[in-house]
Amino acid sequence: MAAPKKGRGPSGGHGRPGRALALILIAMVALTGGMFLSGHTAPRLGIDLAGGTSITLEAQNQPGKPNAINPTNMDTAVGIIERRVNGLGVSEAEVQTQGDRNIIVNIPKGTDSKQAQQQVGTTAQLYFRPVLTVAASGPAPSASPTPSGSATPSGEASPKSEDKGEEATGEEATPSPSSTTQGRAVTGALKAPTPTPTGSGEPEPSGTPEATPSADPATAKLQEEFAKLDCSDPKQRSEAGKNAKATDSTVACGSNVPGSYEKYILGPAEVSGSDVDDAKAAIDQQTGEWIVSMEFTSAGAKKFQTITGRLSQQQPPMNQFAIVLDSEVVSAPSVRTALSKNAQISGSFTQQSAEELGNILSYGALPLTFKEASVTTVTAALGSEQLKGGLIAGAIGLALVVIYLVVYYRGLSFIALLSLVVSGVLTYTIMSLLGPAIGFALNLPAVCGAIVAIGITADSFIVYFERVRDEIREGRTLRPAIERAWPRARRTILVSDFVSFLAAAVLFIVTVGKVQGFAFTLGLTTLLDVVVVFFFTKPLMTLMGRTKFFSNGGAWSGLDPKRLGAQPPLRRSRRVNAPIEPKEA
């Protein structure tokens, strides 16, 4: 006789519920351990909860470009500003458009708001301009231009701390080590075929000063403007060269030492910020000093080679080029050899100043000009009040759900409450890990999404419990009822969670800013609801069904057949055929 076939176990692999419970327990331990090992034991808070600074930038119309303010340029500006802010290590910052000409930048607490505001608000285009004249700036009567021929000779330290005294070097040369100057030099590995001047004497210029843009004599008006310019005056400093075109010579202010300023006459721009492919701060392996390394695009490398080749033949200060951002000279290194695609700026850098300059060079060029329309500071006290209110609302909602489960489902509420705890632990640990991983920041709408998720998770338990109770009402015992109810409850739960997740995904895609936090949290908790129901609630229900407390259907189990109005099972009676009596002959 053939052996009888073994029947299939319960669908979903829950014939061994211990395995599923062990799997989700391992996942919880791993996530919790990762959270503590990473040092991020709490979710990052957004600006509305932790406090911070909100900056509104308004795009300005540009002369000769009536259609410059368009969605494409606005999106490009958002990306550049976002990278510029993130260059400060602010991964939680929000940068988004508002209307057709405004950009909102939200910078959470914990960041140097002044530094961030300076870099965010510095939104004009970046240019490399040759230096024609430089002088220490003070009150107008005492200011006098420094003639190009009377500057500090190359290779010698300037006795004035205000004077940049910058010099250019080639691959084999090094910047002046003098700590009394703020001079910076540009070095590079790639040279043009032009001869490199030596330190034994002054280089011979390749032509007359009038033959090169960097040596064009300033007009009388420009000289007069330069003579009157006092860069120690904040108003004059902000207005200097503000409306100058890239093709014009202009005046500008700069500062290397806090409290001291230099004023410049600069030639037309020859390299723009868009020609810089990458720039970053680094430590020189030979000297141990901070430097800024630059890498240009192919087109930018040709321009940079041309300007450095020409400047390297000039006398100080006309061998310098000024890095100009928002009409302010942020650095004016000198050149002693022609450079090409790669270059390094060195001299008197700290880590912060090197990182700031590298950040400006990388993300300085914007397609539009902006002005700060408003700057709002959100205090941490206000954020804590909002968080407190959100947590109180969540606690009230959770308490109501618990009361309902205990009153209506009695013993089954134990399974539901444990499932809620597991869901809460998974949600908390994942949010804490997503902060450093993808920059997720918990804001008030995200807290609201987590509160809404409590109801979604409880709804899944209720669907399953009601299916089990329906099976008991039809006269089945508990263990078969648990397994027969699961397939129908599973379909309902999956359909319900799919609709919730789809709504969250659409909301995340079509919205911006804080509303995305609500959508992200709602989608995350919806996915976790499926995980908890499949790998915790159902296996735990299977194990509880094997205990006497639940299987006997006591009054406090929530599965009492009498209280549920169960009907006795219908039993089919067998038909007994009467014996056939033989007919009489």
C-alpha positions in Angstrom: 0.0 0.0 0.0 1.4 3.4 -1.0 2.2 5.8 1.8 -0.3 8.6 2.3 0.8 12.0 0.9 1.7 14.6 3.4 -0.5 17.6 3.3 0.9 21.1 2.7 1.7 23.2 5.6 0.1 26.6 6.2 0.8 29.2 3.5 3.4 31.8 4.0 5.9 29.6 5.8 4.1 30.0 9.2 4.0 26.3 9.9 7.1 27.1 12.0 6.2 30.5 13.6 9.3 30.4 15.8 11.5 31.0 12.7 9.7 34.1 11.7 9.8 35.5 15.3 13.5 34.7 15.5 14.1 36.5 12.2 12.4 39.7 13.2 14.1 39.6 16.6 17.5 39.3 14.9 16.6 42.3 12.7 15.6 44.4 15.7 18.9 43.5 17.5 21.0 44.3 14.4 19.3 47.7 13.8 19.5 48.7 17.5 23.2 47.6 17.6 23.9 49.6 14.4 22.2 52.6 15.9 24.4 52.6 19.0 27.6 51.7 17.2 27.1 54.6 14.7 26.6 57.0 17.6 23.3 58.2 16.2 20.9 57.1 19.0 18.1 59.6 18.0 16.6 60.8 14.7 17.9 64.0 13.4 15.5 66.9 13.9 14.5 69.3 11.2 14.6 73.1 11.4 11.0 73.3 12.8 11.9 71.1 15.7 15.6 71.8 16.4 15.5 75.5 15.4 17.7 77.1 12.8 17.7 79.8 10.1 15.4 80.3 7.1 16.7 82.4 4.2 14.5 83.6 1.4 16.4 84.5 -1.8 14.7 86.5 -4.6 16.0 86.3 -8.2 16.8 89.6 -9.8 16.4 90.7 -13.4 19.7 91.0 -15.3 20.5 93.6 -17.9 20.3 92.2 -21.4 18.8 88.9 -20.2 15.0 89.5 -19.9 14.2 85.8 -19.8 16.9 84.7 -17.5 14.5 83.9 -14.6 13.0 80.6 -15.8 12.4 77.2 -14.3 15.6 75.7 -15.7 17.8 78.4 -14.2 15.9 78.3 -10.9 16.4 74.5 -10.7 20.1 74.9 -11.5 20.5 77.6 -8.8 18.7 75.3 -6.3 21.2 72.5 -7.0 24.2 74.7 -6.7 23.0 76.4 -3.5 22.2 73.0 -2.1 25.7 71.6 -2.9 27.2 74.8 -1.5 25.3 74.4 1.8 26.0 70.7 2.0 29.7 71.6 1.5 29.5 72.9 5.0 28.3 69.5 6.3 24.7 70.4 6.5 22.9 67.4 5.0 19.6 68.3 6.6 19.3 71.7 4.9 16.3 72.2 2.7 16.7 74.2 -0.5 13.5 74.6 -2.6 11.8 77.0 -4.9 8.8 79.1 -3.9 6.8 80.6 -6.7 8.7 81.5 -9.9 11.5 83.7 -8.5 12.1 82.8 -4.8 14.3 80.1 -3.3 13.9 79.1 0.4 16.9 77.8 2.3 16.3 76.2 5.7 19.5 75.6 7.7 18.9 73.6 11.0 20.6 74.4 14.3 24.1 73.1 14.8 25.5 74.9 11.8 27.4 78.2 11.8 24.5 80.2 10.6 26.6 83.3 9.8 29.0 81.2 7.6 26.1 79.5 5.9 24.2 82.7 5.4 27.3 84.3 3.8 27.8 81.4 1.4 24.1 81.1 0.6 23.7 84.9 0.2 26.8 85.2 -1.9 25.0 84.3 -5.1 26.6 86.4 -7.8 28.8 84.8 -10.5 32.4 83.9 -9.8 35.2 85.4 -11.9 39.0 85.3 -12.2 40.2 88.8 -12.9 43.8 90.0 -13.3 45.0 92.5 -10.7 46.1 95.9 -12.1 46.6 97.8 -8.8 46.3 97.0 -5.1 46.6 99.1 -2.0 45.8 98.8 1.7 42.5 100.5 2.2 41.7 103.1 4.8 40.0 106.5 4.9 40.0 108.1 1.5 42.6 110.9 2.2 45.3 108.4 3.2 44.6 105.9 0.5 46.9 106.0 -2.6 47.2 103.5 -5.4 50.2 101.2 -5.4 51.9 101.6 -8.7 52.6 98.3 -10.4 56.4 98.9 -10.4 56.8 99.7 -6.7 55.3 96.5 -5.3 57.3 94.1 -3.2 59.6 92.1 -5.5 58.9 88.5 -6.2 60.2 86.2 -3.5 60.5 88.8 -0.8 58.1 89.0 2.1 56.1 92.2 2.5 56.4 93.9 5.9 52.8 94.9 5.8 50.3 92.4 7.0 47.6 94.1 4.9 49.4 93.7 1.7 48.7 90.4 0.0 52.3 90.4 -1.4 51.4 87.3 -3.4 53.8 85.6 -5.7 53.4 82.9 -8.4 55.5 79.8 -8.5 55.9 76.8 -10.8 56.1 73.1 -10.1 59.6 73.4 -8.5 58.9 76.6 -6.6 57.3 77.1 -3.2 55.4 80.1 -1.8 57.0 82.4 0.6 57.0 80.9 4.1 56.9 84.2 5.8 54.2 84.3 8.5 54.0 88.1 8.4 52.2 88.2 5.1 48.9 86.8 4.0 50.4 86.1 0.5 49.2 83.1 -1.4 50.8 81.5 -4.4 49.5 79.3 -7.2 51.4 76.2 -8.2 50.7 73.4 -10.6 52.1 70.3 -12.2 51.3 71.3 -15.8 53.2 74.1 -17.5 52.8 76.0 -20.6 55.8 76.2 -23.0 56.5 79.8 -21.8 59.7 80.2 -19.8 59.5 80.1 -16.1 61.2 83.1 -14.4 63.9 82.4 -11.8 64.3 83.9 -8.4 67.6 85.6 -9.3 65.9 88.6 -10.8 62.8 90.2 -12.1 61.2 88.5 -15.1 61.2 90.2 -18.4 57.7 91.1 -19.5 56.6 89.6 -22.7 55.3 92.9 -24.0 54.4 96.4 -23.0 51.8 96.8 -20.3 49.4 98.2 -22.8 49.7 95.0 -24.9 47.9 92.8 -22.4 44.4 93.2 -20.7 46.0 92.9 -17.3 48.1 96.0 -17.9 45.5 98.2 -19.5 45.8 101.7 -17.9 42.7 102.5 -15.8 40.6 105.3 -16.9 40.6 108.6 -15.1 37.1 107.7 -13.7 38.3 104.3 -12.4 41.4 105.9 -10.8 39.2 108.5 -9.1 36.8 105.8 -7.9 39.8 103.8 -6.6 41.3 106.8 -4.8 38.0 107.6 -3.0 37.2 104.0 -2.1 37.4 103.1 1.6 36.9 99.4 2.0 36.7 99.7 5.8 33.3 101.3 5.3 30.7 98.4 4.9 28.5 100.4 2.6 31.3 101.3 0.2 32.7 97.8 0.4 29.3 96.3 -0.6 28.8 98.8 -3.5 32.3 98.5 -4.9 32.2 97.2 -8.5 28.6 96.0 -7.9 27.3 96.7 -11.4 30.4 96.0 -13.3 30.2 93.7 -16.3 32.5 90.8 -16.8 34.1 92.6 -19.8 34.9 95.8 -17.9 37.7 96.8 -15.5 36.4 97.5 -12.0 37.3 98.2 -8.4 36.8 95.7 -5.6 37.5 95.1 -2.0 39.1 92.2 -0.2 40.3 91.1 3.2 42.7 88.4 4.3 43.0 89.6 7.9 39.9 90.5 10.0 39.7 94.2 10.4 42.1 95.1 7.6 41.1 95.5 3.9 42.7 95.9 0.5 41.3 97.6 -2.5 41.9 96.6 -6.1 41.7 97.7 -9.7 40.9 94.6 -11.6 41.0 93.9 -15.3 38.2 92.2 -17.4 37.3 88.7 -16.3 39.0 86.0 -18.3 37.9 82.8 -16.4 34.5 82.3 -14.9 33.3 80.0 -12.1 31.7 77.6 -14.6 35.2 76.8 -15.9 36.1 75.2 -12.5 35.4 71.5 -12.6 36.3 70.8 -9.0 38.0 72.4 -6.0 38.7 71.2 -2.5 40.8 71.7 0.5 43.6 69.3 1.2 46.8 69.0 3.2 50.1 69.3 1.3 51.9 66.1 2.0 55.3 67.8 1.8 54.8 70.9 3.9 51.8 69.7 6.0 50.0 73.0 5.3 46.5 73.5 4.1 46.1 74.2 0.4 43.2 74.5 -2.1 43.5 72.3 -5.2 41.7 73.3 -8.4 40.8 71.3 -11.5 39.4 73.1 -14.6 37.3 71.9 -17.4 38.9 71.4 -20.8 37.8 74.8 -22.0 38.7 76.4 -18.6 42.1 74.9 -18.6 43.0 76.7 -21.9 41.7 80.0 -20.5 43.6 79.5 -17.3 46.8 78.5 -19.1 46.6 81.7 -21.2 46.0 84.1 -18.3 48.7 82.4 -16.0 51.2 82.4 -18.9 50.7 86.1 -19.3 50.6 87.0 -15.6 53.8 85.0 -14.9 55.7 87.5 -17.1 54.4 90.6 -15.2 55.8 92.4 -12.2 53.9 92.4 -8.8 51.1 93.0 -8.2 50.2 92.6 -11.9 51.3 88.9 -11.6 48.2 88.2 -9.4 44.7 87.1 -10.4 41.8 87.9 -8.1 39.1 85.4 -7.4 36.0 87.6 -7.3 32.7 86.6 -5.9 29.8 89.0 -5.6 32.3 91.9 -6.4 34.5 90.9 -3.5 38.0 89.5 -3.8 38.0 86.3 -1.8 41.6 85.5 -2.7 44.3 87.0 -4.9 47.2 84.5 -5.4 50.2 85.3 -7.5 51.6 83.4 -10.5 55.2 82.7 -11.4 54.6 80.0 -14.1 52.0 79.2 -16.6 49.5 76.6 -15.3 46.9 74.4 -17.1 44.2 72.0 -15.9 45.4 71.5 -12.3 46.6 74.1 -9.9 47.0 74.6 -6.2 46.6 77.7 -4.0 48.8 77.7 -1.0 49.9 80.1 1.8 48.5 81.2 5.2 45.5 78.9 5.0 43.7 77.4 8.0 41.4 74.4 7.6 38.3 76.6 7.7 39.6 79.2 5.2 40.8 76.5 2.8 37.4 74.7 2.9 35.6 77.9 2.4 37.6 78.9 -0.6 37.3 75.4 -2.1 33.6 75.5 -1.5 33.3 78.9 -3.2 35.4 77.7 -6.2 33.3 74.5 -6.6 29.8 76.0 -6.2 30.3 79.7 -6.8 28.8 80.2 -10.3 25.1 80.7 -10.4 23.0 81.3 -13.5 21.1 84.1 -11.7 21.7 86.9 -9.3 19.8 86.8 -6.0 19.2 89.1 -3.1 18.2 88.2 0.4 14.6 89.0 0.8 14.4 87.9 4.4 16.3 86.0 7.1 14.2 84.3 9.8 15.7 82.6 12.9 13.6 79.8 14.4 14.5 79.3 18.0 15.0 75.8 19.5 12.4 76.7 22.2 9.7 77.0 19.5 10.8 73.8 18.0 10.7 72.0 21.3 7.2 73.2 22.0 6.1 71.9 18.6 7.7 68.6 19.2 6.2 68.4 22.7 2.7 69.1 21.2 3.2 66.5 18.5 4.3 63.9 21.0 1.4 64.6 23.3 -1.0 64.2 20.3 0.7 60.9 19.5 0.5 59.7 23.1 -3.3 60.5 23.2 -3.9 58.7 19.9 -1.9 55.7 21.1 -3.7 55.6 24.4 -7.1 55.7 22.7 -6.1 52.8 20.4 -4.8 50.8 23.5 -8.1 51.4 25.4 -10.2 50.3 22.4 -8.1 47.1 21.9 -8.3 46.2 25.6 -12.0 46.8 25.9 -13.1 45.2 22.7 -10.5 42.4 22.1 -9.4 41.7 25.7 -6.7 39.0 25.5 -6.1 39.6 21.8 -5.0 43.1 22.7 -1.8 41.6 24.2 -0.8 40.5 20.7 -1.7 43.8 19.2 0.3 45.8 21.8 3.4 43.7 21.3 3.1 44.2 17.6 2.8 48.0 18.1 6.0 47.9 20.3 7.9 46.0 17.6 6.7 48.5 14.9 7.8 51.4 17.1 11.2 50.0 17.7 11.8 49.3 14.0 10.6 52.8 13.1 12.7 54.5 15.6 15.9 52.7 14.8 15.5 53.0 11.0 14.8 56.8 11.3 17.9 57.2 13.5 20.1 55.4 10.9 18.6 57.2 7.9 19.7 60.5 9.3 23.5 60.0 8.6 22.8 57.7 5.7 20.5 59.8 3.5 20.2 63.1 5.5 16.7 62.3 6.7 15.5 64.9 9.3 12.5 64.4 11.4 10.2 67.5 11.2 6.7 68.1 12.5 4.9 66.8 9.5 7.0 63.6 9.7 5.9 63.2 13.3 2.3 63.6 12.1 2.9 60.8 9.6 4.1 58.5 12.4 1.0 59.3 14.4 -1.2 58.5 11.4 0.7 55.2 11.0 -0.5 54.1 14.5 -4.0 53.8 13.1 -2.9 52.1 9.9 -1.0 49.5 11.9 -3.8 48.9 14.3 -6.2 48.5 11.4 -4.2 45.6 10.1 -4.5 43.8 13.5 -8.2 44.4 13.6 -8.7 43.0 10.1 -6.9 39.7 11.1 -8.7 39.4 14.5 -12.1 39.9 12.9 -11.4 37.2 10.3 -10.4 34.8 13.1 -13.6 35.7 15.0 -15.7 35.1 11.9 -14.3 31.6 11.6 -15.1 30.9 15.2 -18.7 32.2 14.7 -19.0 29.6 12.0 -18.3 26.9 14.6 -14.6 26.2 14.0 -12.1 25.7 16.8 -9.3 28.3 17.3 -6.4 26.6 15.6 -8.1 25.9 12.3 -9.8 29.3 12.5 -6.4 31.0 12.8 -5.0 29.3 9.7 -8.2 29.6 7.6 -8.6 33.3 8.4 -5.1 34.3 7.4 -5.3 34.1 3.6 -8.4 36.3 3.5 -7.0 38.8 6.0 -3.7 38.8 4.2 -5.3 39.9 1.0 -7.2 42.7 2.7 -4.1 43.9 4.6 -2.0 44.0 1.4 -4.6 45.9 -0.6 -5.1 48.4 2.2 -1.3 49.0 2.7 -0.7 49.2 -1.0 -3.2 52.0 -1.3 -1.6 53.9 1.7 1.9 53.4 0.3 0.8 54.6 -3.2 -0.8 57.7 -1.7 2.4 58.4 0.2 4.6 57.9 -2.9 2.5 60.2 -5.0 2.5 62.8 -2.2 6.3 62.5 -1.9 6.8 63.0 -5.6 4.5 65.9 -6.3 5.2 67.9 -3.1 8.3 69.7 -1.8 9.8 70.6 1.6 8.2 69.6 4.8 5.2 67.8 3.3 7.7 65.3 1.9 8.6 64.4 5.5 5.0 63.4 6.1 4.9 61.3 2.9 8.2 59.7 3.6 7.3 58.7 7.2 3.9 57.4 6.1 5.4 55.3 3.4 8.1 53.9 5.7 5.6 52.9 8.4 3.3 51.4 5.9 6.1 49.1 4.7 7.0 48.2 8.3 3.3 47.4 8.9 3.5 44.6 6.3 6.7 43.3 7.8 5.3 43.3 11.4 2.0 41.6 10.5 3.7 38.9 8.4 6.7 38.2 10.6 5.4 38.9 14.0 1.6 39.2 14.4 0.7 36.1 12.5 3.4 33.8 14.0 2.6 35.1 17.5 -1.1 34.5 16.9 -0.3 30.9 15.9 1.7 30.3 19.0 -0.9 31.9 21.3 -3.6 29.7 19.7 -1.8 26.7 21.1 -2.1 27.9 24.7 -5.0 26.9 27.0 -6.0 30.5 27.7 -6.9 31.2 24.1 -7.8 27.7 22.8 -10.3 27.2 25.6 -12.1 30.4 24.5 -12.3 31.9 28.0 -14.3 35.1 28.6 -11.2 37.2 28.7 -9.5 35.7 25.7 -11.5 37.7 23.2 -12.4 34.5 21.5 -15.3 33.2 23.6 -17.7 31.4 21.2 -20.7 32.2 23.3 -19.9 36.0 23.4 -19.3 35.8 19.6 -22.6 34.1 19.0 -21.1 31.0 17.4 -23.4 28.5 15.8 -22.9 24.8 16.1 -21.3 23.3 13.1 -23.7 21.8 10.5 -23.4 18.0 10.4 -24.8 16.0 7.6 -26.8 12.9 8.7 -26.1 9.7 6.9 -29.0 8.1 5.0 -29.6 4.5 6.1 -31.1 2.3 3.3 -33.7 -0.2 4.5 -32.9 -3.8 3.5 -34.8 -5.0 0.4 -37.2 -7.8 1.3 -37.6 -10.6 -1.2 -40.8 -10.6 -3.1 -43.2 -13.3 -2.5 -43.7 -15.8 -5.2 
